Amino acid sequence: MKMLVTGATGKLGALVVEQLLKTVPASQLAVSVRNPEKAEALRALGVDVRQGDFDRPETLDSAFAGIDRLLIISADGDNETRIRQHTSAVDAAKRANVGFIAYTSAANAGESKLFLAEVHRVTEEAIIRTGIPYSFLRNNWYLENEIGSIQGVLAGAPWVTSAGNGKTGWALRQDYAEAAAAVLAGTGHENTIYELSGKLITQDELVSVIGEVTGKEVPVQHVDDAAYAEIMKGAGVPEFVIPILVGIQQGIREGVLEIESNDLEKLLGRPVTPIREALTQVISGLS
């Protein structure tokens, strides 16, 4: 059986590959990367490194050739670009007669009103249309997404949010990676949808734990979306990023990430890393 991970030099992909190498022989593992020279360390371990570029669909035919189980890690970029790239990858998987596709999706992707969810909804639908057995790994929210705000807090800034009392299922990227590896290398995951999430908590609850971990009194500044946008602008956030951040805050406030599920701990075979321990890891990595 041959498995392949796309985007294997990215933050999530690298962790998935690292986890897979603990459980499967390197000879059974292939990776598809835009720049193979960045994956020389994997090649040295015996991993089959292939050149595959979602923007050049012709490269994906050779990248996916002979692959039994494929993990498509969602790409970065604007919605239109990502939809085009993901569609190219799914089409290539169909042409290559891949036997199984796992895909890193988003919370409640089929129904979510979060603007980022459109990419994942369209991609999930494209995968279903292929007729290939699938597993959708609907990752809630990476705790690492908050590193910028945590760094601000460490520098003495308040935690600014317009998400109100909306809850988020933050979890470490490592936990999501281990779950993805378990599905790709495991059995019994055909035609499944997993809502992967840590314990649902509010912004205030998250900040309270940040205060415990750092030993700082961290004020939370609740604002409306317009004020949040202005504060982000004043903090030097690029203009084109601000609507994205505001949209995420609005979505959280409206409950788009408030999906109750214990799928993540089921796939991990252990509890999700507790938020205090997870924050300790993230914050210690910043020092």
N, C-alpha and C positions, 0 to 999 in steps of 0.2 A: 504493500500500500504506500502510495506516495502522496504526501501532503504539501501544500504550498501556501505561504503567507505573503500577501501583497504589502507594500509599504513597510518592509521589514527593517528599514533603518530609521523609521520614525519612532516617536516616543512610545506609542502603544505597541507597534509592531515589534520593536526590539525586545520588549518585555515578554511578548507572546512567544517569540522564538527562543528566548532564554529559558522560559518555562518548558517549552516542548522538548528542548534538549536534555531536560532532566528525566524525561519519561519515554522518549522514542530515540532510536538510533539516528544519528545525523544523516545516514544514507537514505533514510525515508523522508527527509525534510528538504524542501526546496523553497527558495524565496524569490520573489519578483520585485526588483528595485529599479528605479529610474537610472541611478548611477551605480553600476556594479562595483566600481572601485571603492565605494563607501562600505561595501560588505566583504572586504577581503578577510577580515577576522573570522567571519562565518565560513567562508570558503576554506580557510585553514583548518577549521574544525570538521570539515567533510560535508558541509551543507552545499547543496546544489544551487549556486547563485545564478539567476537568470535575469537578463535585461528585459524589463517590461515597463512601458510608459503608457499610462491611461490616455495621454494626448496623442499617442501614435498607436492606434489599434492594431496595426500590422505586427507590432512587436509582441502583442499579447498572445497571438496564436502559437508562437514558439515557446513563450513563457509558460503557457498553461498546458502544453502538449504532455500527454501521459500522466496527468494529475488526477488522482482519485478524489481527494478531498481538498477543497479550496476555502481559504479565509480571505474575504475581501474586506479590507479595512477602509472605512470611508475616507475620502480625500478631503483636503482643505480647499478653501476658495469660496467664491460666491455661489449661490444656488444654481444658476444656469450652468456654470462650468462644472460643478460637481455632478449634476444630473447627466450631462454629456459624458463625463469621464466614467461614471458608474455604469451607465448604459453600455458603453464600449466594453467594459470589463465583463459585464453579464453576457453580452452577445458573444464575446470571445470564449467564455466558459461553455456556452452552448455549442459553439463550433468545435471545441476541443473534447466534447463529450465528457466533461467533468462529472463525477458521480454524486457530488454533494457540495453545496455552497453554504458556508456560514458567513454572515454579514453583520458588521458592527453598526447597529441602527441607533435610534433615539427613543426615549421614553414614549410609550403609547403612540408610536409613529403613525399608525393607521388613522387615528382620530385627533391627534394633537393639533391645537391651534397655534403652537409656537411656530414662527416663520421658518425656523431651521428644519422643522419636521418635514417640509415638502420634499426635500431631497431624499429623505429616508423612505417616505411613503412611495414615491415614484420608483425608487430602487427596489423596494420590497415587491412591488407589483410586477416589475420587470423580471425579477427572479422567479416569482410564482409562475409567470407565463412560460418560462422555459420548460416547465415540467420536471426540473431537476429537484430532488429532495433538498430541503433547506433548513437552516436554523437562523432565526433573527435574534441577535443579541442586542436588546434594546437598553443600551447604557444610559443611566439616568443623568448623572453629572460627576465630572472628575473633580475631586477636591483640589487637584493641582490648578484648576481654572482660577482659583482664588489667590494664587500666589502674589499677584500684583497688589491686591487689597491687603493681604497679610504683610507684605513689605511696607506698605504705607502705614499700617498700624505700628509696626516695629520702629518706624521713623517718627512716631508720635501723632500720626493723623487719626481722625475718627474713622469708623467704618460707615461708609455712606451707602444707603440703599433706598430704592423705591419699590422693593418687593413686598413691603408690608409684612403680614403674617403668613405669607405663602411658604410652603414647606418644600425642601429639596432633599433628595436621597444621595447626598455626597458619599463617594467612596474613593479609595485610592486607585490610581491607574493600575497599580500592581494587582489589585483584586480583580478588576475587569479583565486584565491580561490572563490571569490564571483561569478564569472562567472560560474565556475564548479558547485557550489551549485545551481545556478539558473537553469542550464540545468538538473541536477539530480532531483530536486524537481518540475520542471516546466512541461509544456506540449508543444507539437508541435515541438519537437526537434528530431523526428525520422529521421534517415538517413540524418543527417546534418554534414557538415564540417565547423567549425568556425576557421578562421585565427585570433588569438587573439594577439593584439599588441598595444603598446603605439605609440606615434608619432615617426616617423622615423627620427633619427638624427645621426650625425657622432660622432666619438670619440672626435674630437675637440669641437663640440657643447656641448657634455656631460661635458667635462672638464671645459668649460667656465662656465657652471652652477654650477659645484662643486666649482669653484673659487668664484662665487658670494655668495654661501651658507656659505663657510668657511671664506671668507674674505682674502683668500690667492691668491697670484699669482702662478698659477700652470703651470709649463712648460710642453709641450707635446713633447715627444721624439719619432719621427717617424723613425722606423728602418725596415730592412728587416727581413724575417723569421729566418735566421741563427743568426743574432744579437739578435733577440728577445729570441731565445732559450738559447743563452749564458747568457743573462741578467737574465733570469728566473733561470738558473742553479746557477748563482752567488748569487741569492737571496735565495737559499736554497730550491727551489721547487724540490720535489722528481723527480728522473730521469724518471720514468714511466709516470708522469703527463705532462711533457714538450711537448711531441708530441701532446697530446690532446689540450693543450693551443695553440700551434702553428697552429694546424688544425682549431681551432675556429677562430683565427685571419685571417687565409687565407680565410676561408669561408666568414667571414664578408666582407673582402676586395673584394671578388668576387660577393658580393650581395646576398648571400643565405638567409639573414634575411630581405632583403629589400622588404617586402610584404605589399603593401598598403591595408588596411582594416579598417573598423570601426566596425567590429563584436564585439569587446570587449565592447565598449560603448553601443552597442545595448543590449547585454546580461546584462550589469550592470544597464541599465536604467538611466545612468548618464555619464558625461564625465570621461574618464580615468584620474586617479590622475595625474595632471601636473607634469612634470619632476622636476621642482624646489621644489614643495611641497614634492614629493616622495623622492628626495635626502635629503631634510631637515629631513624627518622622519628617513631615514637610518642613516644619520650622527649623529643625536641626539641620536640614539640608541647605538652608539659606545662610547659615552662619559660616 
